[in-house]
Every structure is written in C-alpha cells, then in structure tokens.
Amino acid sequence: MSDKAKIQDDNAPAGGWGSVRSVASILTQEEVVLLGSEILLKQNKPGGFMCVSCSWAKPAKPLPFEFCENGAKATAWEITGKTVGPEFFASHSLAELRTWSDHRLEEQGRLTHPMRYDAATDRYVAVSWDEAFRDIGAELNGLDPRAVVMYTSGRASLETSYMYQLFGRMYGTNNFPDSSNMCHESTSVALPEVIGGAVGTVLLEDFDKADCIFFFGQNTTTNSPRMLHPLQHAAQRGVPIITFNPLRERGLERFTNPQNPIQMVLTGGTRISTQYHQLRVGGDGAALLGLCKAVIEADDAAVAENSPRVLDVAFIAQHTSGFEEFASYCRQAAWSDIERASGLDRSDLLATARVYASAHAVIANYGMGITQHRHGVETAKMIVNLLLLRGNIGKPGAGISPVRGHSNVQGQRTVGISEKTKLVPLDQLAELYGFEPPRWDGLSTVDACDAIIKGEAKGFVGLGGNFLRAVPERSLMEPAWSKLRLSVQIATKLNRTHLIPGETTYLLPCLGRIDIDRQASGAQAVSMEDSTTCIHGSRGQREPVAESLLSEPAIVAGIAKATLAPSPRVDWDAWVGDYALVRDAIERTYPDQFKDFNQRLFQSGGFARPLAARERKWKTSTGKANFTVPKAALNPPEQGNGVFQLMTLRADGQFNTTIYNEDDRFRGVSGGRMVVFMNAQDMAELGVGEGDMVRLSTVADDGVARALGGLQAVTFDIPRYSIAAYYPECNGLIPLWHYAEGSKVPAAKSVPVRIDREAAV
C-alpha cells in the first residue's frame, strides 16, 4: 500500500547527527532558519525564555546550546511565520478540516484573530475581542457554574493560571481539570500519603551526587531529552543506571552529545543503562516487590551472620512507619509469583538488588509508564518503599523523581489549578478578595468527560490543549461535545478539538511564551515551575505574528470582566498591565512558597520551592514516611489467550498531541503513525506478517464498540503479549472507566485488546 509507513532500522544513539539534522529540518519547515537559530540561543537561559516543551530542570550554568531536539521543534513550531487568519477559515469548512491529519492542521501556522463558529456556513468567522468577551460572559452567566468546566493544559504561566482559577472560583466553579489528571495525578495521590508532599524530592544538583540511578517507565529520549546530559555525566563517572521498561528506548541505551565535537566524530556514543530490564506491560509493581524482597532478605542474612546491615535501620526506626508489616509481606511473597507477574527472572532482580544495596545515594525516576496503569498509585508507592529501605529520601544525591511532562503542568497545581478543594487555600482567597469560594470538589478530567457524555456539563473553557484528542472514549465524546451550550478554546494553533463545535463556540488566539508581551508597564515576563519544583522567569524574544493577538492574562481578564460584577479587591486591568502585581498576589496567597517572588524571578537555575520531605520532615497522617503493603503487585493486567496489552506512546516527532512530523527515527518509522509494534513470536502465532494491516478491538463488556483499524504491523523488541502504538491515535480504544484506582488517570499504558488481521486491499 502506498500510504504505509516506511520501516528502516536506525541504530544510531540518541542525540548526535540525527538530532542536528532534525533541528535543521524543523527550522526549515517552519521557515525560521535565521530567526530560529538566534532565538534558540536564548532558550532556557537567564533572561531568556523557558522551553515551551518539557518541564525538565534548567541548570544554573547553562550550556551554550541549552535546548534539545524536541525543545527546538517546539520553539520552531511556535515562532513560525505561517498564519491562520479569517481568510483561511473562509476557504475551509470544519467538515473539510476534519479530514486533515493532526500534523497538517497545526502546520498551517499561528491563529491571528478571535473567531466565532457560524453553523449556517460551517465556518469560523472573525469577531472583535469586545464582542467575543461580551458574548462569552453572557453565556457563562446563563449557565450554572457547576455545569461549566474550566480546563488547563500544561503550558499556561503561573500568572495566567492564578488569574484563571481566581476568576473561576469568583464565578462559582471548582471544575478545574487539567493535564495532570491525565498523567501524574497518580503521583499527586500517592506521594502525599507516603512522604507528605505531592511532588518529587530531587533537585538537578542531586544527579551529580548520586551513585545509582533507576528508571521506571520513562522514555527520556522523547519526553525529556535534556535529562540525557546529567545522565551522560553520571554514566561517564561510573554510576550504575538501571532501567525497567517494556521497550528498549534509545536514549536510555546510548547518547551522543551534539555539543561535544569529539563525541560527534565518534559514532558509538555513551552507554547510559548498565542494566536494562524489559518487563511485561504492567509488571513494574511485581519487579519492585522483587527488589524490596531481595534487599530485605539480604538484610535478614546479614543479621543471621552478624554482618553489617543492608537496611538503613536508623533511618527506618526514626523516620518511617509500617516497616514490619511491609517486610513480612515481602518475605512471604513467592519468587515464582514475582517472576510470573513481572516477566523477569529472579536472577536479574537479585543482580539489581545487589547494586542498589551497595549504593549510598539513589535516585528513582519514573514517568507515565508507572502512573498510567490501573494500579499506578500503588506502584508509585512501591518506588517509595524501595527508597525508604536504605534511607534514599531526604539526603544529597537521593530521592524520588517523577518526571513531569509539559513545561508548567506542575506549577499550575502550585497556584490553585485543582478540582480538589483541600489543595487550594480557599480561606486565604476569601480573605484576600472578599468573596466566598465554592467549597465542593470539582470535576477531574475523567469526571468532566463523563459529565459531557451524560449532558450534565453545559460549558467548557479550554486554556490551551487539545482536549478532545487527548482524552479517552472518543466515539462517545465527539458527539456529546456538539451538545455543549458553550465551547471556548484559547490557543496558539488550530487543532482537532476546535473542529467539533458546540452550540456557541469561540476560538481565541493568544500570544505564545516566546512572543514579546507588551503591556501598559512595558514588556512582561512570566514564570513557570519545572519538574524539580524550581521556579523560573521567562521573557518573550520575538515580535508577535499579528497585532490582533492578546496575551493569555489579557484574555482571562477580558472574560472575567465580562462575566463578574466589578470587585474592589481585584483590578484585572492593573494585573494585565503589570504581571509583577500578579506575582505579588501569588506571594500573598502562598507566602511560604513564593517569598520575594519578583526579586528571585530570574535567579540562575531558578529558586526551589521549600519541600518538607527534602529535610526529612513528613507531613503525613503518622508524621513519618510510610511503608505501604501493595494489594495488586502480583496481579498484573490480563494477557494471553488472544488478549494483548496495548501501551500508547509518543513518537520522536511529537510532543503530547502536537505532531511536528510523522516520523519516529528512534523506532525506525518514517512517513506514518498508523503502526503497531509487536513481538515476532506473537505475529507468527497470529499469522501476521511484517507490514500486514491489523485491527485492534478493546476487550470490554460494556456495550461500547471500540476499534481501530488500518494499523501496520511492525516487528519490534517488545515482550510477548505486549504491543505498542501511538498516542493520541489510539485514545479511542481506552474506555473512560479504565483508569488508575485512586487517581482516575486513564490507564493508557495497559489497554486490553484483541488483534485481527485485515484483508489486503
């Protein structure tokens, strides 16, 4: 078939010449070769702008080129000179645009004018900002605030996020689902219970002090490539790096630093992982149980032999609760059950445990390969269990490191974007702004989808993102979306969510983070929080592509003024005129977290928010760090007998739902995304040949048909009965109810499916 992807083995290390060529290609594609080259030199630099892609930490002493391949793609994507204005929409109906690919839609360029959907012509038509704000305000005031969803993606600044949640609560809603609900909510649920804080404990400087580093379910290559620099330094000084992941990801195997001329000449790169364990999909909990069992039994043997202890008994006695119950569970667990559930051999787990037991400072990194499972909360707690055994939280070079995704997804939670009222200082907001905030818990992302499907949600305001493409249950969500009374999308580029209109639909274009944002007091700076809780300032570097664009704070303020009665306590216009006033308001609301916020905004390397667990102060119910006994570690997802576990993943040419190109060079795929990676033995048993077309059908007994055909089978190094395919194409296979227990994160990394071979055409 002519539309098949091309499959070609590419065994080059991550980084290297492939990365250089990719950066050059995206700059050319977006027609910003000279401008982009100049702006990239200011990326992640003091006084420059913070990357609009991932949230990995920014060093105090940046490299000359402090950006990665994906960061360069994100920058080029935003600073493109291509534009989408009223004339574009006059030429294309939404029905036509729905036939376009995700890549083609966003590739058209930056949105330039506020638009309203006209059902008679099936087109967006231009409106003035005043008209848009006035109509949106009237629509919101005609709806019950409980029926309005106010969503945020991970890119909005701290300033915008604070204004957005304040506006929403003054309006009367706590429905603030965000992209955290779809990725690291499992972390936000697990960690407070066991260490007393919802975020990781590791700072960037800890990577220079660690003598062992673990990875669980995290693909550094595509999700946080700049992380490869500290990993390479660690590998070069002999630090064991041990990876648990169903797929062999290139960046965790070998890396060539494009900024090192000697390495660029040498083609082999630096080996990153010293051990790489390809466990079965969903087998992480069992593997962690095996590691903990091995360490505890090694300590038991040391006691019997009167040898030095393996466990940090002083730390456990002083700082933890629940150890004996957990240790008893580990001792009783059978190795045969651990091997079956993890898909790994006992000998491999024992070898890993010996390395862990000999290390003095261990960092455990993990990503959505942990959180996006039915038992993601429990597995995150199991990682903490492993660290607590040897006191690897609250000391230099050690700790837990959940690697967050989008560039400010963690920071939005810090300043009040949460549907959970216990996480928001409502009393402080009430005192500062003279209103009574709603006290009921709002809707998470899954809850919001459910409310939309049931017709209970009537309005949706999206601050960035591509909601309909990112969420599960597409076959039910898209028809239900058209019944919304109000849909408002604040965005920089056109995406698929914008093509499914509600009864009243507005598309509001905003400045991007790299655009110079001039307001009454001059050019503005914004701030965001990275994955290690450090706060960074960011200044726009390029002229906006259109004078008609407004900043995100200005759009939020415009809607707020059109919706709310004037308040003597909130001067929206003053805040838009000077974002430093918003930062002052954030500091007043969170004085312990943002002391001297404006003064420290451009501190080199950012300033870290205080975190009690880093000081071994545990804000838990017991006042200590808590060991927890797992309930499902030995019960991984069903597989075999025709059932496969699908894990969704990103390609090299994308970030979240943004598709920069349809290639994935690290997996040897070019020119297409409709592929499914399969084990060779599984393919043989199914009678599926290389390149054959197959159809995936979700295994579920709920009366909803979920299937995706036209997928090209590709032989890949993946465990038996495990398959992988791209997000967001496969999101329609995920039932809305298939989520992590306790956090409601869609379990996109373990979806039970059947595979059928499609007839050749």
C-alpha positions in Angstrom: 0.0 0.0 0.0 1.3 3.5 -0.9 0.2 5.0 2.4 2.2 2.6 4.5 4.9 4.0 6.8 8.5 3.2 5.8 10.3 1.0 8.3 14.1 1.1 8.5 16.4 0.1 11.3 18.3 3.1 12.7 20.7 2.0 15.4 22.3 5.4 15.9 22.5 6.7 19.5 20.2 9.4 20.8 21.4 12.9 20.1 24.3 13.0 17.6 24.0 13.9 13.9 20.4 12.7 13.8 19.4 15.4 16.3 21.3 18.1 14.4 19.6 17.1 11.2 16.2 17.1 12.9 16.7 20.6 14.3 17.8 21.9 10.9 14.8 20.3 9.3 12.2 21.8 11.6 13.7 25.3 11.3 13.5 25.0 7.5 10.0 23.5 7.7 8.7 26.4 9.7 10.7 29.0 7.6 12.6 30.3 10.6 16.1 29.3 9.9 17.8 32.6 10.8 15.3 33.8 13.4 15.1 30.4 15.0 18.8 30.0 15.2 19.1 33.3 17.0 16.2 32.6 19.4 17.4 29.1 20.3 20.5 30.6 21.8 18.2 32.3 24.4 16.3 29.2 25.2 16.5 28.1 28.9 18.9 30.9 29.6 18.7 33.5 32.4 16.9 36.5 31.0 15.7 34.4 28.0 12.7 32.2 27.6 11.9 28.9 29.2 11.2 26.0 26.8 7.6 25.5 25.8 8.0 21.8 25.6 9.0 19.6 28.6 9.4 20.6 32.2 12.9 19.2 32.9 15.1 21.3 35.2 17.2 24.2 33.9 20.8 24.4 35.1 22.3 27.4 36.9 25.2 27.3 34.5 23.6 26.5 31.1 25.3 25.0 28.1 25.9 27.2 25.1 23.0 25.4 23.4 20.7 24.7 26.3 18.0 23.1 24.3 17.3 19.6 23.0 15.9 18.4 19.7 12.3 18.4 20.9 12.7 21.8 22.5 14.0 23.2 19.2 11.0 21.6 17.5 8.6 23.3 20.0 10.3 26.6 19.5 10.2 26.5 15.7 6.6 25.4 15.9 5.7 28.5 17.9 7.8 31.1 16.2 6.7 30.1 12.7 5.8 33.0 10.4 2.9 31.0 8.9 -0.5 32.3 10.0 -4.1 31.2 10.0 -6.5 34.1 9.7 -10.1 34.8 8.7 -9.3 34.2 5.0 -8.2 30.6 5.9 -11.5 29.8 7.6 -13.5 31.4 4.7 -11.9 28.9 2.4 -12.3 25.8 4.6 -15.3 24.4 6.3 -15.0 22.5 9.5 -16.3 19.4 7.8 -13.3 19.6 5.4 -10.8 20.3 8.1 -11.9 17.2 10.0 -10.5 15.2 7.1 -7.0 16.6 7.7 -4.3 15.0 9.8 -3.3 16.4 13.2 0.1 17.4 11.7 -1.5 19.2 8.8 -3.9 21.2 11.0 -1.2 22.6 13.2 1.3 23.0 10.4 -0.9 25.8 8.9 0.5 28.2 11.4 -0.4 30.6 14.2 -4.0 31.7 14.8 -4.3 35.5 14.4 -8.0 36.7 15.1 -10.8 35.8 17.5 -13.3 33.7 15.7 -16.9 32.5 16.3 -18.4 29.4 14.7 -21.2 30.0 12.3 -23.3 26.9 11.9 -25.1 28.1 8.7 -21.8 28.1 6.8 -19.9 25.5 8.9 -17.1 28.0 9.2 -15.4 30.2 11.7 -15.9 33.9 11.2 -14.0 36.8 12.7 -15.4 38.8 15.6 -13.9 41.6 17.7 -12.4 40.9 21.1 -15.1 43.0 22.8 -17.9 41.1 21.1 -16.3 37.8 22.0 -15.8 38.7 25.6 -19.3 40.2 25.9 -21.0 37.1 24.4 -18.9 34.6 26.4 -19.7 36.5 29.6 -23.4 36.5 28.8 -23.3 32.8 28.1 -21.4 31.9 31.3 -23.9 34.0 33.3 -26.7 32.0 31.7 -25.2 28.7 32.9 -25.0 27.0 36.3 -21.3 27.4 37.3 -21.4 23.7 38.5 -22.1 22.8 34.8 -19.1 24.7 33.5 -15.6 23.1 33.0 -12.5 25.2 33.1 -9.7 23.1 31.7 -5.9 24.0 31.5 -3.2 22.3 29.5 0.4 22.4 30.9 1.7 25.5 29.2 0.0 28.4 30.8 2.2 30.5 33.1 1.9 30.7 36.8 0.5 34.2 36.4 -2.2 33.2 34.0 -3.0 30.0 36.0 -3.5 32.0 39.2 -5.8 34.5 37.4 -7.8 31.7 35.7 -8.5 29.8 38.9 -9.4 33.0 40.8 -11.8 34.0 38.0 -13.4 30.6 38.0 -13.9 30.5 41.8 -15.3 34.0 41.8 -17.7 32.8 39.1 -18.7 29.9 41.3 -17.0 26.7 40.0 -14.3 24.4 41.2 -14.3 22.4 38.0 -10.6 22.8 37.2 -9.5 19.6 35.4 -6.1 19.8 33.8 -3.5 17.7 32.0 -2.1 16.5 35.3 -5.3 14.4 35.6 -4.1 12.5 32.5 -0.5 11.9 33.5 0.9 12.4 37.0 -2.2 12.6 39.1 -1.2 9.1 40.4 1.9 10.8 41.8 -0.2 13.6 43.3 -2.3 11.0 45.1 0.5 8.6 46.1 3.3 10.8 47.4 1.3 12.9 50.0 0.2 9.7 51.7 3.7 8.3 52.0 6.1 11.2 52.2 3.8 14.2 52.8 4.2 16.1 49.5 2.8 15.8 46.1 6.0 16.3 44.1 9.4 14.8 43.8 12.3 15.4 46.2 15.2 15.5 43.7 16.9 18.7 42.5 19.1 18.8 39.4 22.3 19.0 41.6 21.4 15.6 43.1 22.3 13.9 39.8 25.9 14.9 40.4 25.9 13.3 43.8 24.0 10.1 43.1 25.9 6.8 42.9 23.0 4.8 41.4 20.1 5.9 39.2 16.9 4.0 38.5 14.3 4.5 35.7 10.8 3.0 35.7 8.5 3.5 32.8 10.1 6.7 31.5 11.3 7.4 28.0 13.9 10.2 28.3 14.5 10.3 24.6 11.2 11.8 23.6 9.8 13.1 26.9 12.7 15.0 28.5 15.8 14.8 26.2 17.9 17.4 28.1 17.9 15.0 31.0 20.4 13.0 28.9 23.1 15.5 29.8 23.2 14.7 33.6 22.7 11.0 32.8 25.7 11.0 30.4 27.8 12.7 33.1 26.7 10.1 35.6 27.4 7.3 33.3 30.9 8.6 32.5 31.8 8.7 36.2 30.7 5.1 36.5 27.3 5.5 38.1 25.1 2.4 37.5 21.9 3.4 35.7 19.3 0.7 35.8 16.2 0.8 33.6 12.9 -1.1 33.8 10.8 -0.6 30.6 9.0 -2.9 28.2 10.6 -1.2 25.2 14.3 -0.6 24.7 14.3 3.2 24.4 17.3 4.6 22.5 18.1 7.5 24.9 18.4 5.1 27.8 20.8 2.9 25.9 23.3 5.2 24.2 23.6 9.0 23.8 26.0 11.2 21.8 26.1 14.8 23.0 25.6 17.1 19.9 27.6 19.9 21.7 30.7 17.7 22.1 32.8 17.7 18.8 34.8 14.6 19.9 31.6 12.6 20.6 30.1 13.7 17.3 33.1 12.3 15.5 32.9 9.0 17.4 29.7 7.2 16.4 29.2 4.9 19.4 28.0 7.4 22.0 28.0 6.9 25.7 26.3 3.8 27.1 23.6 5.0 29.5 21.9 2.0 31.1 24.2 -0.6 32.8 21.2 -2.9 33.2 18.1 -2.8 31.1 15.1 -5.0 32.1 12.3 -5.4 29.6 9.5 -6.4 32.0 6.0 -7.2 30.8 3.5 -4.3 30.5 2.1 -3.7 34.0 4.8 -5.7 35.7 6.5 -2.8 37.5 4.9 -3.4 40.8 6.0 -7.1 40.8 9.5 -6.1 39.8 9.7 -3.5 42.7 8.4 -6.2 45.1 11.2 -8.5 44.0 13.8 -5.8 44.6 12.4 -5.0 48.0 12.2 -8.7 48.9 15.8 -9.3 47.8 17.1 -6.3 49.9 15.1 -7.3 53.0 16.2 -11.0 52.7 19.8 -9.8 52.2 19.5 -7.9 55.5 18.0 -10.9 57.2 21.0 -12.9 56.1 23.3 -10.2 57.4 21.7 -10.3 60.8 22.0 -14.0 61.0 25.7 -13.8 60.0 26.3 -10.8 62.3 27.5 -8.9 59.2 26.9 -5.2 58.5 23.2 -4.4 58.0 21.8 -3.9 54.5 18.9 -1.8 55.5 19.3 1.7 56.9 17.8 0.6 60.3 18.4 4.0 62.0 16.5 5.8 59.3 13.7 3.3 59.3 13.4 3.5 63.1 13.4 7.3 63.3 11.7 8.3 60.1 9.3 5.6 58.9 6.1 3.8 59.9 4.8 0.4 58.7 8.1 -1.3 58.0 7.4 -4.6 59.8 4.1 -5.2 58.0 5.7 -4.4 54.7 8.8 -6.6 55.3 6.6 -9.5 56.4 4.6 -9.2 53.1 7.9 -9.2 51.1 9.3 -12.2 52.9 6.1 -14.2 52.2 5.9 -13.3 48.5 6.9 -16.3 46.3 9.6 -15.7 43.7 7.6 -17.8 41.2 4.7 -15.3 41.5 7.1 -12.3 41.2 8.7 -13.8 38.1 5.3 -14.5 36.5 3.9 -11.1 37.3 6.9 -9.1 36.3 8.1 -11.1 33.3 11.6 -11.0 34.7 13.9 -13.7 36.1 14.8 -13.9 39.7 18.5 -13.7 38.9 18.1 -10.4 37.2 16.2 -8.9 40.1 18.7 -10.2 42.6 21.5 -8.6 40.5 19.8 -5.3 40.5 19.1 -5.5 44.2 22.8 -6.1 44.9 23.7 -2.9 43.0 21.1 -1.0 44.9 22.2 -2.4 48.3 25.8 -1.3 47.6 24.9 2.3 46.7 24.8 5.2 49.2 22.7 7.7 47.3 20.0 6.5 44.8 17.6 8.5 42.6 14.5 6.7 41.3 13.0 8.4 38.2 9.6 7.4 36.8 7.1 8.5 34.2 3.7 7.7 32.8 4.8 4.1 32.3 4.1 3.9 36.0 1.2 6.4 36.5 -1.0 5.4 33.5 -1.9 2.0 34.8 -4.8 0.7 36.8 -2.5 0.3 39.8 -0.4 3.4 39.1 -0.9 4.9 42.6 0.2 1.7 44.3 3.2 1.3 42.0 4.4 4.8 42.8 4.2 4.0 46.5 6.2 0.8 45.8 9.0 3.0 44.4 9.0 4.9 47.7 9.1 1.6 49.6 12.3 0.7 47.8 13.9 4.1 48.5 12.9 4.1 52.2 14.6 0.7 52.8 18.0 2.4 52.6 17.1 6.0 53.5 17.2 7.3 50.0 14.9 10.2 50.5 16.0 13.5 52.2 19.7 13.3 51.6 22.0 14.6 48.9 22.1 12.6 45.7 19.0 10.6 46.5 15.2 10.8 46.2 12.2 10.2 44.2 11.9 11.9 40.8 8.6 11.8 39.0 9.5 13.2 35.6 6.6 15.6 34.7 5.6 16.3 31.1 4.5 19.8 29.9 6.5 22.8 30.9 4.3 24.2 33.7 1.9 21.4 34.4 3.3 21.0 37.9 3.3 24.8 38.5 -0.3 25.2 37.7 -1.2 23.0 40.6 1.0 25.0 42.8 -1.0 28.2 42.2 -4.5 26.7 42.6 -5.4 24.8 39.4 -7.1 21.8 41.1 -10.5 20.3 41.3 -9.7 19.2 44.9 -10.6 21.9 47.3 -8.2 20.6 50.0 -5.3 21.5 47.8 -6.4 25.1 47.4 -6.1 27.9 50.1 -9.8 28.9 49.8 -9.8 30.7 53.2 -6.9 32.8 52.0 -8.6 33.6 48.7 -11.7 34.5 50.5 -9.8 36.9 52.8 -7.8 38.5 50.1 -10.5 39.0 47.6 -13.7 39.4 49.7 -15.8 36.6 48.3 -17.0 33.1 49.4 -15.4 30.5 47.1 -17.4 27.3 46.4 -16.3 24.5 48.8 -17.4 21.5 46.8 -14.9 19.3 45.0 -15.0 19.8 41.2 -14.6 17.6 38.2 -11.4 15.8 37.2 -10.7 15.2 33.6 -12.4 11.8 33.6 -15.3 13.2 35.6 -15.6 16.1 33.1 -15.7 13.7 30.2 -18.4 11.7 32.0 -20.4 14.8 32.6 -20.1 15.9 29.0 -21.2 12.5 27.7 -24.2 12.5 30.1 -25.2 16.0 29.0 -24.6 17.4 32.5 -21.8 19.7 31.6 -23.0 22.7 29.6 -20.0 24.9 29.1 -16.3 24.3 28.5 -13.5 26.9 28.6 -10.1 25.5 27.5 -6.9 27.3 28.4 -4.7 25.7 25.8 -4.6 22.0 24.9 -6.3 19.7 22.5 -8.8 18.2 24.9 -10.9 16.0 22.6 -7.8 14.5 21.1 -6.1 13.9 24.4 -8.9 12.2 26.4 -10.3 8.6 26.1 -13.6 7.4 24.8 -13.5 9.4 21.5 -16.5 7.7 19.9 -18.7 9.0 22.7 -17.0 12.3 23.4 -17.2 13.9 20.0 -21.0 13.5 19.5 -21.6 14.7 23.1 -19.3 17.7 22.6 -21.6 19.2 19.9 -24.3 19.4 22.6 -22.4 21.8 24.8 -24.0 25.2 25.0 -20.7 26.9 25.1 -17.2 25.9 24.0 -14.3 28.4 24.3 -10.8 27.5 23.2 -7.8 29.7 23.9 -5.0 28.5 21.6 -2.0 29.4 19.5 -2.6 26.9 16.7 -5.5 25.1 15.1 -6.2 21.6 16.4 -8.8 18.9 16.2 -10.8 20.0 19.3 -11.5 23.3 17.5 -13.3 21.4 14.7 -16.0 19.9 16.9 -18.2 23.0 17.7 -20.8 23.3 20.5 -23.9 25.4 20.1 -21.8 28.6 20.8 -18.1 28.2 20.0 -15.3 30.7 20.2 -11.7 30.3 19.1 -9.5 32.9 20.9 -5.8 33.2 19.7 -3.2 34.1 22.2 0.4 35.1 22.4 2.9 32.3 22.9 5.5 32.3 25.6 8.2 33.2 23.1 6.3 36.2 21.8 7.2 39.6 23.3 4.2 40.6 25.5 3.9 44.3 25.7 1.5 45.8 28.2 1.0 49.1 29.9 4.1 48.9 32.0 6.3 47.5 29.2 7.4 44.1 28.0 6.3 41.4 30.5 7.9 38.4 32.0 6.1 35.2 33.1 7.1 32.3 35.3 6.8 28.5 35.5 7.8 25.6 37.7 10.0 22.8 36.4 9.8 19.1 37.3 12.1 19.7 40.4 9.9 22.4 41.9 12.2 25.2 40.8 10.6 28.5 39.6 12.0 30.2 36.5 11.3 33.5 34.8 10.8 33.8 31.1 10.8 36.7 28.6 9.5 36.7 25.1 12.0 37.1 22.3 10.2 37.6 19.0 7.6 40.1 17.7 4.1 38.6 17.6 2.9 37.4 14.2 -0.2 39.7 14.4 -1.2 42.9 16.3 -4.6 41.3 16.9 -3.2 38.8 19.4 -3.8 39.1 23.1 -1.9 37.6 25.9 -3.4 34.8 28.0 -3.7 37.0 31.1 -5.5 39.6 29.0 -7.9 37.0 27.6 -8.6 35.7 31.1 -9.2 39.2 32.4 -11.4 40.1 29.4 -13.7 37.1 30.1 -13.6 37.8 33.8 -14.7 41.4 33.5 -17.5 40.5 31.1 -18.7 37.8 33.5 -18.3 39.1 37.0 -19.5 42.1 38.8 -16.7 44.6 39.5 -14.7 43.9 42.6 -12.8 46.5 44.6 -10.3 43.8 45.6 -9.4 42.6 42.0 -8.2 45.1 39.5 -8.0 42.9 36.4 -6.7 45.7 34.2 -3.9 46.6 36.6 -2.8 42.9 36.6 -2.8 42.8 32.8 -0.8 46.0 32.7 1.9 44.6 35.1 2.3 40.9 35.7 4.5 41.7 38.7 1.3 42.6 40.5 0.0 39.1 39.8 3.2 37.6 41.3 2.7 39.8 44.4 -0.8 38.3 44.7 0.6 34.8 44.3 3.1 35.6 47.1 0.4 36.9 49.4 -1.6 33.7 48.7 1.3 31.3 49.2 3.8 33.3 51.4 5.7 30.1 52.4 6.3 29.0 48.8 6.9 32.3 46.9 8.8 34.6 49.3 10.4 37.5 47.4 8.9 36.2 44.2 9.6 39.2 42.0 13.1 39.6 43.4 14.0 36.0 42.7 12.2 35.6 39.3 15.4 35.4 37.2 17.6 33.7 39.8 20.1 31.5 37.9 18.8 27.9 37.9 15.5 29.0 39.3 14.6 29.0 43.0 13.3 25.9 44.6 10.0 25.8 46.5 10.5 24.6 50.0 9.7 20.9 50.4 9.5 19.3 53.9 10.4 15.8 52.7 13.8 17.1 51.4 14.5 17.8 55.1 13.0 14.6 56.3 10.0 16.3 57.7 7.0 14.2 56.9 3.6 15.9 56.6 1.7 12.6 56.7 -1.0 11.2 58.9 1.7 9.4 61.0 4.2 12.2 61.0 6.6 9.8 59.3 7.3 8.4 55.9 5.0 5.4 55.4 5.8 2.0 54.0 2.7 0.6 52.3 1.7 -3.0 51.6 0.6 -3.5 47.9 -2.6 -5.2 47.0 -2.1 -5.8 43.3 1.6 -6.1 42.7 1.2 -9.8 41.8 -1.9 -9.3 39.7 -0.8 -7.6 36.5 -3.1 -7.0 33.6 -4.5 -10.0 31.8 -2.6 -11.3 28.8 -2.6 -14.4 26.6 -5.5 -16.3 25.2 -5.8 -13.8 22.5 -5.6 -10.7 24.8 -2.8 -8.3 24.4 -1.9 -5.3 26.5 -1.6 -2.1 24.4 0.6 0.7 25.7 0.3 4.0 23.9 3.5 6.1 23.4 4.9 9.2 21.7 7.0 9.3 18.6 10.2 11.2 18.2 8.3 13.7 16.0 5.7 14.8 18.5 5.1 16.3 22.0 1.8 15.4 23.6 -0.9 15.8 20.9 1.3 18.1 18.8 2.6 16.2 15.8 5.7 18.0 14.3 6.2 15.4 11.6 5.1 11.8 11.0 8.4 10.2 11.7 9.9 8.3 14.7 13.5 7.8 13.9 14.4 6.1 17.1 12.0 3.3 16.2 12.8 3.3 12.5 9.4 4.7 11.4 9.0 7.4 8.8 6.1 8.8 6.9 3.3 7.5 9.0 1.9 6.9 12.5 -0.6 4.2 12.0 1.6 1.4 13.1 1.6 -1.2 15.9 4.8 -2.6 17.4 4.5 -6.4 18.0 6.6 -9.3 19.3 7.8 -11.5 16.4 6.5 -14.7 18.0 3.1 -13.2 18.6 2.9 -12.1 15.0 3.8 -15.7 13.8 1.2 -17.2 16.0 -1.5 -14.8 14.7 -0.4 -15.3 11.1 0.5 -11.6 10.8 3.4 -10.8 8.6 5.7 -7.7 8.6 3.7 -4.8 7.2 0.3 -6.5 7.3 -2.6 -4.4 8.3 -4.4 -5.2 11.5 -7.3 -4.0 13.6 -7.3 -3.6 17.4 -10.5 -4.1 19.4 -10.8 -3.3 23.1 -11.7 -6.2 25.3 -14.7 -4.8 27.4 -18.2 -5.9 28.2 -20.0 -2.5 28.4 -21.8 -2.4 25.1 -19.5 0.2 23.6 -17.6 -0.8 20.4 -14.1 0.5 20.4 -11.9 -0.5 17.5 -9.1 1.0 15.3 -8.1 -0.5 12.0 -5.6 0.4 9.3 -2.6 -0.3 11.6 0.6 -1.6 10.0 2.2 -4.4 12.0 5.9 -3.8 12.8 8.2 -6.4 14.4 9.8 -4.9 17.5 11.7 -5.9 20.6 8.8 -6.0 23.0 7.8 -8.7 25.5 5.2 -11.3 24.4 1.5 -10.3 24.6 2.5 -6.7 24.8 2.0 -4.2 21.9 2.6 -0.5 21.5 1.1 2.1 19.2 0.9 5.9 19.1 -1.0 8.4 21.2 -3.3 10.1 20.5 -4.4 7.9 17.6 -5.2 5.0 20.0 -7.1 7.0 22.6 -10.4 5.9 21.2 -9.6 2.4 22.4 -9.4 3.5 26.1 -12.7 3.2 28.0 -13.4 6.1 30.2 -13.7 3.8 33.2 -10.3 2.3 32.5 -8.3 4.4 34.9 -5.8 4.3 37.8 -7.5 3.4 41.1 -7.4 6.4 43.4 -6.3 9.0 40.8 -8.5 8.4 37.7 -5.6 8.8 35.4 -6.6 7.0 32.1 -4.7 3.7 32.1 -3.3 4.2 28.6 -0.3 2.1 29.2 -2.2 -1.2 29.6 -5.4 -1.4 27.4 -6.6 -5.0 26.8 -7.2 -5.5 23.1 -7.6 -8.3 20.6 -5.8 -8.2 17.2 -7.4 -9.2 13.9 -5.6 -9.3 10.5 -7.3 -7.1 7.9 -7.8 -8.3 4.4 -5.3 -7.0 1.9 -6.7 -4.3 -0.4 
